[in-house]
Amino acid sequence: MANVMEVYQLLPKTNCKECGYPTCMAFAVALLGKEKIIEDCPPLIENPKYEKKLEKLRELLAPLMSADATETGMIIHTDKCYGCGNCVVACPVNVANDPKGTALGFGPKSGRAILMVEDGVIKCVNVEECRRFGPEKILCSACIVTCPSRAIEFV
Amino acid sequence: MAVCTGCSLLCDDIELEFEDGKISLTKNLCRKGEGRYRSLREDRLVPAVDGAKVGFDEAISRAAELLGDAENPLLFGWSNSSLEAQRIGIDLAKKLGATIDDTSSFCQGYLMEKVLRGEYPTCTLDEVRNFADVLIYWGSDPSSSQPRHMSRFSYFPRGEKRQRGYDEDRTAIAIDVRKSPTVVIAADGFFRIPPGGDAEFIEALLAALGGKIPKVKDKKMKKKILKLGSTLRKAEFGVVFPGLGLIYSLKDEIDKLTPLITRLNEVSSYKLIPMVGHYNMRGFNQTLLEETGHINRVSFKDGVEHGTQFAVTEAVNDCDALMVIGSDLISALPAAISKKLARIPTVAIDPHRNLTTDMARVTIPSAISGLEAGGSALRMDGVKVEFEPVIKSGYRSDVEILSRIMEAV
């Protein structure tokens, strides 16, 4: 998972404000939050001296921008997933939304669960309910730490 | 809701969607269960005699002939059959005067016998979910073998007295020789022991429980075991989930576990649930125990006899015909014994092709329990679970196959 300092190091660090943010650090945060895209920084794109940085930045943010990642930045490596459902049962949102189903270890019963097991692997639905969604996100990691095969990560 | 017979958890909350009579989507099935469901269309067995495809009736009559003519037939497998099929299997063994044994013979048999005879305290998995606070996975790896064990019953779900979930209400302890996927979750409670070091660990734990310093060379480990002793003493409801790792490590010294279970129950309340692999191993053990007073390794040649000479690994030396049902014996046993097996005329009953069916003289394809055939089975904790077939197929159930052989013998 890329952190804000790594992204900042690859920006021009001139605080030119062309992107609409007061500092490059603020732009780095916006990039990670998917509020802006790399192309919103004109110097980085236009000035050839930043060519290498641009290339590295694109590489760094590729997982975040890929279609695999949900809007919360969650990537599920289905090839690694056991379908054990530990994340389904441990997810605090699932427990709160589905007290008769996932909270007790069963499959989801309420239709408001975020994580569920389909065809033997985990699937993310109702993503807007996730604690990591939106501007007020919390860095919850319940689904990551309970995974025996490390099949879930956030970018 | 369907029941999954992929392992001995018998998950009964499986949802299925169908398209053109085929399963198009499964919900709540783990990867292992999903594999079983997918196997519906893969590598199915065909009725055959000496490698040549024959009709179902021909295969049955040749199987009955082969078993009926034998003096010392051995009937093996059973852990992947329903309770109803197992009962007919025992009757068939009686009729043939055969030796009967199941996979528990080289699996969880020893511990299962103690549990079924009431020598070790046990409980149901629902009680584990509702009350257990200390869980000991000893030589077992539920994440790989019974993937939904931790999420459905033991560590993660909320229960009656465990409302706050795994991070506050439960402690998971994993004792293993390697960093298994279960250990990844129970990292704080991981005790790495050398292969074969279980007996030594039991002694160290007994010392720690008695307030003595355990005799362990490694200082860090010594401290950890002392801390574990205090955690175990403080538990309200502890459960030990022993796996094959513990059983194979202790081998003949398996009785060494008894003082630990006794001691644990002196300091608090501890139960034991063997981590059974096949979906109905416990069912066979219980049925045979009720019938004969023994859980496996029984011969009906002269009344009811029991002993290690009737274990499949020994019985192969004397038997002159073998019937294997729902098990790939050749893959499971060491090469030396498999070589002996290859010389015995064999009848194999299985949904799929495997090494045992490849070497068998007569093969009879069967329906997959829980998918193509109904019945009932005992979960690893002894709870009876009934299941209905979820799809139609032309394959016969074990019950039908065994009844036909019984009639023909």
Interface residues (C-beta under 8 A of the other chain):
Chain A: C81 Y82 G83 C84 G85 N86 V88 V89 A90 V95 A103 L104 G105 F106 G107 M116 V117 E118 D119 G120 V121 V145 T146 C147 P148 S149 R150
Chain B: D13 I14 E15 L25 T26 K27 N28 L29 C30 R31 K32 G33 E34 G35 R129 S143 S144 P147 R148 M150 S151 R152 F153 Y155 F156 P157 R158 G159 G165 Y166 P181 T182 V184 I185
